[in-house]
Amino acid sequence: MIISCTRIALFALMAVTLGTAGPALAQQPARKATPAKPTVTTRPASTAPRTAAAQPVASTQKPVVTQTSAPAAQATAAPAPKTSPSVAPRPAASAQLARQKYLNLGIGLAAYYGGGLPLGASFEVDMKNNISVGGSVDYLRYGYNSGGYKWNYTFIYAGARASYHLGELLSVENDKFDPYVGATLGFRYAGYRDNYGYNDYVSPYNSGLFLGVHLGSRYMFSDKVGGFAEVGYGVSALRLGVTAKF
């Protein structure tokens, strides 16, 4: 009886142990089924957004390259317009080669023929080496009228004229002031007439070639208008007038 009781007790103990061990063994697979496998599946999902986010960054950098390249192209193209004004010095050179022209209109004082007020005009063109050439015309008429007796003289001077400009020689710093010296070679007409017809009257003034000299200066009040004064030998001892520049 004692042996049977002990056997029964052992069986009961084994049943209890097995009963307790069974649920423990049943719970162990559940713990192993919930490891980090779901996390492994979520990791690719997390990396996918990262790569997807990296792609937009690369795409946004591409427009930046195009924007920087566009100004670079404009910067390289910018010097092209700058080269076109470089052609501008050609007109400047042609402007320097253009010869200045002067028209002088004046009156004479202290005429060499006893009276009258000479009127004159001259035209000059600047040449090389401070020389200008041109021509001049002067007209003078004076006479006498008393008791019905009239007589008059008429003088006409026409000739070629040349001047040497002294500004460089005298180191004149004012470009508006132009001193010069020159000569005139031409033809002089001297005519006499009265109301009695004295054809046998011998005039002291003859027609023919003449040589005149002058010393003068010109001052330009503006780019186009100026004044001049000359002394010398010709139709009068002094000449004053205005100058027009072309």
Disulfide bonds with the S-S distance in Angstrom:
none
